[in-house]
Amino acid sequence: MSDPLIKRALVSVSDKTGIVDFCRELSSLGVEIFSTGGTLKALQDAGVVASSISEITGFPEIMDGRVKTLHPKIHGGLLAVRENADHVAQARENGIGFIDMVVVNLYPFEATVAKPGVSFEDAIENIDIGGPSMLRSAAKNNESVTVLTDSADYEGVLSEMKASGGSTARATRLRLARKVFELTSRYDRAIAAYLTRAEGAETAAAATMTVQLERELDMRYGENPHQSAGFYRLEDGAGARSFGDYFEKLHGKDLSYNNMLDIAAASGIVEEFRGEDPTVVIIKHTNPCGVAQASTLVEAWHSAFATDTQAPFGGIIAFNRPLDMQTAEAVNGIFTEILIAPSYEDGVLELLMKKKDRRLLIQKQALPKGGWEFKSTPFGMLVQERDSKIVSREDLKAVTKRQPTEKELDDLMFAWKICKHIKSNTILYVKDRRTFGVGAGQMSRVDSSKIARWKASEVDLDLTGSVVASDAFFPFADGLLAAAEAGVTAVIQPGGSIRDNEVIEAADQNNLAMVFTGMRHFKH
C-alpha cells in the first residue's frame, strides 16, 4: 500500500511555536487547512489561508469553546479506514471528508497548576477534551493519518512531504502515533495527580500509583562497568521531576550513575542551608565528609576540608553561594569530580575548566521539598514520603538539668540538618558550625562514634566543646558516655528509648545538655 497523500489538515495548538511557518509550507504544498479559535486567528493574521472547523462540522463552537471538535464529521474523517469500502461508503453518505493530518498540542494543564495560587476553576478549564480525542483518533488510524504534537517534528515531516510529493513514511506515522499516546497518558496522569491533591490525599500512599519514566540522560554505566544504566525523568503523583529542571552542566565529561547519586546527596544537604551564611558541603559516596558554615565561602571551604583531608579527593562539592575566585583557587588545589554552585563569578569558570574531566554544574532552583521517594527491590517497589520535615528550635525538648547555651543550640541545629543526610547508624560531632567527626553507616552506634572520634584525631581536631548528633535514640548510655569522654558538652537525639531515663541520668552526671527532637532520621 502506498503512503496516502496529505490533502486536508486540522490544526489547533496552544503552543504556537513554529505553527505559522509550518502551515504556510503546508499550504504551498496544496494542503487545505482547517483550524479553531486562537490558532485560526494567528494563521489568518499571518496571511496563511485557513478555514474554520465549523465549515467541516456545519456547527458553531459553543460553550466557550468547550465543544467544537467533538463531532462525527471530525472523528469520522480521522477514523475512517481508507481501504475499507464500507467505511468509504458511509463517509460519502454522511458527507464526511477524510482528514489526513492533525496538528494538536494540548491546553497547558501542568503549567497552569504549577502557578502559585491557581484556582480549582482555572485548573479545570485547562483540562483539554477535544484535543486528546482528536489525537487518539488520528493516532489510532496511523495507517492513513499523520499526527503531530511537537513542533520539533514539523521540519522532518515537511521534508518527507516535499521529497515524496505530499506524503509521509509509514515508519514516521507510527513513531508520531507513539508520541501521541505518551503525551495523552502523561497528561491524564497529571490531571489525576492534581485531583488527588485537591481532595487532600497527597500525603497518603495510594492503593495504586502510576509512574512514568522517560530517559533523559545516558549513563556510561551503572555503579560498576558491567552494569548498564540511564537517568530517567520521573512523573508521578507529585508532578514531573527532571535533572534539567534543576541543574545545568557547564563543563566536563558525561555524568555517571554514581555521580547522580552524589549530586542528589550534595544538593540535598546544601539545600538545608539555602539563604544562610556561606556553606560548603563535601560528599564522598553519598555521605558528607565535611560540612562547614562561615562568614566567607573560602573560610567555610577550609573548615569543611579540615574535617577529613583524605576523603575529598575525587569528591563532590556543593556551595550555597556563587563560587568566587578565592574559593575556586583553594578548591582547585585538589582533584574533585563535580562542583555545584548557584553561579560562578567572573573568571572562575575559565580557571576550573582547565581540568577537562571535572564537571561544573549550576543548580538553577531549589529542590522540591515533598513528593514520593521510590526504591526498587528484586521483588517490588517501595514508596515513601520524602524525609523533608524540619525541626525548629521551638520543637526541641530539653531533658537535662543543664539547658544548652545559645552557641550550643546553633551547633546542635547545624548538626541535626546534616545528620539526616548521613547513612545510619549516624554519629556526628560539630563545633563552631563545622563538622569535626563523621561516623556513618555502621551496624553499631558505638562503632559510628568510634569512627567519628578516630577521624577527628587523624586531622588533629579537638572534640572538646563540641556537640554530638545521633540520627536515632541512644539505646544505652554507653554511646553518650563515649561522647562525654571525647569532650562533648551537648547532645541532640530523637529520644524514645525505653532507657531514656538512664541516658538522661548519665548526661546529668557529666554536666551535658541534651535535647530531644521527637523524630528520627534513619537513612538506609
C-alpha positions in Angstrom: 0.0 0.0 0.0 1.4 3.4 -1.0 1.6 6.2 1.6 -1.5 8.4 1.5 -1.3 11.9 0.2 -1.9 14.6 2.8 -4.7 16.8 1.3 -6.5 18.1 4.4 -5.0 19.1 7.8 -6.7 20.1 11.1 -4.6 22.4 13.2 -5.3 23.5 16.7 -2.5 24.3 19.1 -2.0 26.0 22.4 1.8 26.3 21.9 2.0 28.1 18.6 5.8 27.8 18.3 6.6 27.4 14.5 3.0 26.9 13.6 2.6 29.8 11.1 5.7 28.8 9.1 4.7 25.2 9.2 1.2 25.9 7.9 2.5 28.3 5.3 4.6 25.4 3.9 1.7 23.0 4.1 -0.5 25.5 2.1 2.3 25.8 -0.5 2.1 22.0 -0.9 -1.6 22.2 -1.7 -2.8 21.1 1.7 -6.2 22.5 2.8 -6.0 23.8 6.4 -8.8 23.9 8.9 -8.4 25.4 12.4 -10.0 26.7 15.5 -10.1 29.8 17.8 -6.8 31.4 18.5 -4.9 29.2 16.1 -7.2 30.2 13.2 -6.8 33.9 14.0 -3.0 33.6 14.2 -2.8 31.8 10.8 -5.2 34.3 9.1 -3.4 37.3 10.6 -0.2 36.0 9.1 -1.8 35.6 5.7 -2.0 31.8 5.7 -5.1 30.5 4.0 -7.1 28.6 6.6 -10.8 27.9 7.2 -12.8 27.5 10.4 -13.5 24.0 11.7 -17.2 25.0 11.6 -17.0 24.7 7.8 -16.4 20.9 8.3 -18.9 20.4 11.1 -21.6 22.8 10.0 -21.9 23.7 13.7 -20.5 26.7 15.6 -18.1 26.5 18.5 -20.2 26.6 21.7 -20.0 26.7 25.4 -16.9 29.0 25.5 -15.1 26.7 23.1 -15.7 23.6 25.2 -17.5 22.0 22.2 -16.0 22.5 18.8 -14.3 19.3 17.5 -16.4 16.7 19.2 -18.3 15.9 16.1 -18.8 12.9 13.7 -17.5 14.8 10.8 -14.2 15.3 12.6 -13.8 11.9 14.1 -15.3 10.1 11.1 -12.8 11.9 8.9 -10.0 10.8 11.1 -11.0 7.2 11.9 -12.3 6.0 8.5 -10.2 3.2 7.1 -9.5 4.2 3.6 -9.1 0.6 2.3 -12.5 -0.4 3.8 -15.2 0.0 1.2 -18.0 0.2 3.8 -16.2 3.0 5.7 -15.7 4.9 2.5 -19.3 4.5 1.5 -20.6 5.6 4.9 -18.4 8.6 4.9 -19.7 9.6 1.4 -23.3 9.0 2.5 -22.9 11.3 5.6 -20.9 14.0 3.9 -17.7 13.2 5.8 -14.4 14.2 4.2 -11.1 12.5 5.2 -8.7 14.4 7.4 -5.1 13.3 6.6 -3.1 15.3 9.2 -3.8 16.5 12.7 -1.5 19.1 14.4 -2.5 19.5 18.0 -0.8 20.2 21.3 -2.9 20.3 24.5 -4.1 23.0 26.9 -1.2 23.8 29.3 -2.6 22.0 32.3 0.7 21.2 34.0 1.9 24.8 33.6 -1.4 26.1 34.9 -1.5 24.1 38.1 2.2 24.9 38.8 1.4 28.6 39.1 1.2 29.8 42.7 -2.4 30.3 43.9 -4.1 28.8 40.8 -7.8 28.3 41.5 -9.5 25.0 41.1 -11.8 26.5 38.4 -8.8 27.7 36.3 -7.2 24.3 36.6 -10.4 22.5 35.4 -10.8 24.9 32.5 -7.3 23.9 31.3 -8.3 20.2 31.0 -8.3 19.6 27.2 -11.1 17.3 26.0 -11.3 17.8 22.2 -7.5 17.8 21.8 -6.8 14.4 23.3 -9.8 12.9 21.5 -8.6 14.1 18.1 -5.1 13.0 18.8 -6.2 9.5 19.8 -8.4 9.1 16.8 -5.6 10.2 14.4 -3.0 8.1 16.1 -5.3 5.0 16.1 -5.6 5.4 12.3 -1.9 6.0 11.7 -2.1 3.8 8.6 -3.6 6.8 6.9 -3.2 9.9 9.2 -0.1 11.8 10.2 -0.4 13.3 13.7 1.9 15.9 15.2 2.1 17.0 18.8 5.6 18.5 18.9 6.9 21.5 16.9 10.3 19.7 16.7 8.7 17.3 14.2 7.5 20.0 11.8 10.7 20.2 9.8 11.1 16.5 9.3 7.5 16.0 8.2 7.8 18.8 5.7 11.0 17.4 4.3 9.3 14.0 3.8 6.3 15.5 2.1 8.5 17.6 -0.3 10.6 14.5 -1.2 7.6 12.2 -1.7 5.2 14.5 -3.4 2.9 15.0 -0.4 3.0 12.0 1.9 4.9 10.7 5.0 6.5 7.4 5.5 4.7 4.6 7.4 7.6 4.5 10.0 7.2 8.2 10.6 3.4 8.0 11.1 3.9 5.1 13.6 6.6 7.0 15.5 4.4 10.1 15.7 1.4 7.9 16.9 3.5 6.5 19.7 4.3 10.1 20.8 0.6 10.8 21.0 -0.1 8.1 23.4 2.9 9.0 25.5 1.6 12.6 25.6 -2.0 11.8 26.4 -1.1 9.2 29.1 1.2 11.8 30.8 -1.5 14.4 30.5 -4.1 12.2 32.2 -1.7 11.3 35.0 -1.0 15.0 35.6 -4.8 15.6 35.9 -5.3 12.6 38.2 -2.4 13.8 40.4 -3.9 17.3 40.7 -7.3 16.0 41.6 -5.7 13.7 44.2 -4.0 16.7 45.7 -7.3 18.7 45.5 -9.1 16.1 47.6 -6.3 16.1 50.2 -5.0 12.6 49.6 -1.4 13.6 48.6 0.0 12.6 52.0 -1.1 9.0 51.8 0.4 6.3 49.6 -2.4 5.5 47.1 -3.7 2.0 46.6 -2.4 2.2 43.0 0.3 4.5 41.7 1.3 5.2 38.1 4.8 6.3 37.5 6.2 7.3 34.1 9.9 7.1 33.4 11.4 8.8 30.4 15.1 8.5 29.6 16.7 11.9 29.9 20.4 11.1 30.1 22.6 8.2 29.0 24.9 6.9 31.8 28.2 5.4 30.7 27.4 2.5 33.1 25.9 1.8 36.4 27.6 1.5 39.8 30.1 -0.8 38.1 31.2 -1.0 34.5 29.4 -4.3 33.9 26.0 -2.7 34.7 24.1 -0.7 32.1 22.2 2.4 33.4 20.3 5.6 32.4 18.8 8.6 34.1 15.1 8.9 33.7 12.8 11.9 34.0 10.2 11.0 36.6 6.5 11.8 36.6 4.3 10.6 39.5 1.6 12.0 41.8 3.9 14.8 42.9 4.4 16.0 39.3 7.3 15.9 36.9 10.9 15.8 38.0 13.8 16.3 35.7 17.6 16.7 36.1 17.5 19.6 33.5 14.9 21.4 35.5 17.3 21.8 38.4 20.8 21.6 37.1 22.8 22.6 34.1 26.2 21.1 33.3 28.6 23.7 32.0 31.7 21.7 31.6 33.2 18.2 31.9 32.6 14.7 30.7 29.3 12.9 30.9 27.8 12.2 34.3 27.8 8.7 35.6 25.3 6.7 37.7 27.3 7.3 40.9 27.7 10.9 40.0 24.0 11.3 40.0 23.6 9.8 43.5 26.3 12.1 44.8 24.8 15.1 43.2 21.5 14.3 44.9 23.3 13.9 48.2 25.3 17.1 48.0 22.5 19.3 46.7 20.2 17.8 49.4 22.5 18.9 52.2 23.3 22.3 50.8 19.6 22.9 50.4 19.3 22.8 54.2 21.3 26.0 54.3 19.7 27.9 51.5 19.7 31.6 52.3 22.0 31.1 55.3 25.7 32.1 55.8 28.2 30.8 53.3 28.2 27.0 53.4 30.3 24.3 51.8 29.3 20.6 51.6 31.8 17.9 50.6 30.4 14.5 49.6 32.0 11.1 49.1 29.9 8.1 48.3 26.7 10.0 49.2 27.9 10.7 52.7 29.2 14.1 53.8 32.9 14.0 54.8 32.9 17.7 55.6 30.4 20.5 56.0 31.0 24.0 57.3 29.4 27.4 57.6 31.4 30.7 58.0 31.3 34.4 57.2 33.0 33.8 53.8 32.9 30.9 51.4 36.6 30.3 51.4 36.7 30.1 55.2 33.8 27.6 55.0 35.7 25.6 52.4 38.9 25.3 54.6 36.8 24.3 57.6 34.9 21.6 55.7 38.1 20.3 54.1 39.8 20.1 57.5 37.2 17.6 58.8 38.8 14.9 56.5 41.7 15.8 54.3 41.8 12.5 52.5 38.2 11.7 51.5 37.5 14.9 49.5 39.9 13.8 46.7 37.6 12.7 43.9 34.6 14.0 45.8 31.6 16.3 45.0 31.5 19.8 46.5 28.4 22.0 46.7 28.2 25.7 47.6 25.2 27.7 48.8 26.6 30.9 47.3 28.1 31.9 44.0 31.6 30.4 43.7 34.2 33.2 44.0 37.7 33.3 42.7 39.4 33.0 46.1 37.4 29.8 47.0 37.8 28.4 43.5 41.6 28.7 43.7 41.6 26.9 47.1 39.3 24.1 45.8 41.4 23.8 42.6 44.3 22.6 44.7 42.7 19.1 44.9 41.1 16.8 42.4 37.3 16.9 42.5 34.7 15.1 40.4 32.0 17.7 40.5 31.4 21.3 41.7 27.9 22.6 42.2 27.1 26.2 42.8 24.2 28.6 42.1 26.5 30.6 39.8 30.2 31.3 39.1 31.8 34.7 39.4 33.9 36.2 36.6 37.0 34.2 35.7 36.1 31.2 37.9 34.9 29.0 35.1 38.0 29.7 33.0 40.2 28.6 35.9 38.2 25.5 36.7 37.7 24.4 33.1 41.4 23.8 32.8 40.8 20.4 34.3 38.9 18.8 31.5 37.4 15.9 33.4 35.9 17.9 36.2 32.2 18.5 35.9 30.9 22.0 36.7 27.2 22.3 37.4 24.8 25.2 38.2 21.9 24.5 40.5 19.2 26.6 38.9 16.5 26.4 41.5 15.6 24.9 44.9 14.9 21.2 45.0 11.3 20.1 45.7 10.7 19.5 49.4 7.9 17.0 49.3 6.8 14.2 46.9 7.5 10.5 46.9 10.7 8.6 47.1 11.0 5.3 45.2 13.3 2.4 45.9 13.3 -0.9 44.0 13.9 -4.4 45.3 14.1 -7.6 43.2 10.5 -8.3 44.3 8.8 -5.0 44.1 8.9 -1.2 44.7 9.0 0.7 48.0 7.3 4.1 48.1 7.6 6.6 50.9 7.2 10.3 51.5 10.5 12.2 51.2 12.1 13.0 54.5 11.5 16.7 54.4 10.2 17.6 57.8 12.1 20.4 59.5 12.8 20.6 63.3 12.9 24.2 64.7 14.4 25.3 67.9 10.9 25.6 69.3 10.4 21.9 68.6 13.3 20.8 70.8 12.7 19.4 74.3 15.5 20.0 76.8 15.5 16.9 79.1 18.6 17.5 81.2 19.2 19.7 84.3 21.6 21.9 82.3 20.0 23.8 79.3 22.0 24.2 76.2 23.7 27.6 75.6 22.9 29.7 72.5 26.2 28.7 70.9 25.4 25.0 71.7 22.0 25.4 70.2 23.5 26.9 67.0 25.8 23.8 66.7 23.0 21.4 67.6 20.7 22.7 64.9 23.5 22.7 62.4 24.4 19.1 63.2 20.7 18.0 63.0 20.3 19.4 59.5 23.3 17.3 58.3 22.6 14.3 60.4 19.5 13.3 58.5 21.6 13.0 55.3 24.1 10.5 56.6 23.7 6.8 56.4 22.5 5.1 59.6 23.8 4.5 62.2 24.9 8.1 62.4 27.1 9.9 64.9 28.1 13.4 64.0 30.4 15.8 66.0 30.1 19.5 65.3 31.8 22.6 66.7 31.6 26.2 65.6 29.1 25.2 62.8 31.6 22.8 61.2 31.8 19.1 61.2 34.6 17.7 63.4 33.9 14.0 63.0 31.5 11.9 60.9 30.6 8.3 61.8 28.3 6.8 59.1 26.7 3.6 58.1 27.9 1.3 60.9 25.9 -1.6 62.3 26.5 -0.3 65.8 26.0 3.3 67.0 29.1 2.8 69.3 31.2 1.9 66.2 30.0 5.0 64.4 31.0 7.1 67.4 34.5 5.4 67.5 35.0 6.1 63.8 33.9 9.7 64.1 36.4 10.2 67.0 39.2 8.4 65.2 38.7 10.6 62.0 38.8 13.7 64.2 42.0 12.6 65.8 43.6 11.9 62.5 43.4 15.5 61.5 44.1 16.9 65.0 40.6 18.2 65.6 39.9 18.6 69.3 36.4 17.5 70.2 36.4 19.3 73.5 33.5 21.7 73.5 31.8 20.0 70.5 28.2 18.8 70.3 27.1 15.4 69.0 24.0 14.4 67.0 22.6 10.9 66.7 20.1 10.1 64.0 18.2 7.7 66.3 17.9 7.3 70.0 20.8 6.1 72.2 19.6 2.6 73.2 22.1 2.5 76.1 24.1 5.1 78.0 27.4 3.8 76.6 27.2 5.8 73.4 26.5 9.0 75.3 29.3 8.3 77.8 31.7 7.8 74.9 30.8 11.2 73.6 31.3 12.7 77.1 34.8 11.2 77.2 35.5 12.9 73.9 34.7 16.3 75.4 31.2 16.8 74.1 29.1 19.4 76.0 25.7 19.0 74.3 23.7 16.3 72.6 20.8 16.2 70.1 18.9 13.0 69.5 15.3 11.9 68.9 14.6 10.2 72.3 12.1 7.5 72.7 14.2 4.6 74.1 12.9 2.5 76.9 16.2 3.5 78.6 15.8 7.3 78.1 16.0 7.8 81.8 19.3 6.1 82.1 20.7 8.1 79.2 19.4 11.4 80.7 20.9 10.5 84.1 24.3 9.8 82.5 24.1 13.2 80.8 23.3 14.9 84.0 26.2 13.2 85.8 28.5 14.5 83.1 27.0 18.0 83.0 25.8 17.6 79.4 22.9 19.5 78.0 20.6 17.2 75.9 17.6 17.9 73.7 15.1 15.5 72.1 13.8 16.2 68.6 10.9 13.7 68.8 11.7 12.3 65.4 14.4 10.1 64.0 16.2 10.3 60.6 17.2 6.7 59.6 18.7 6.7 56.2 19.3 3.2 54.8 
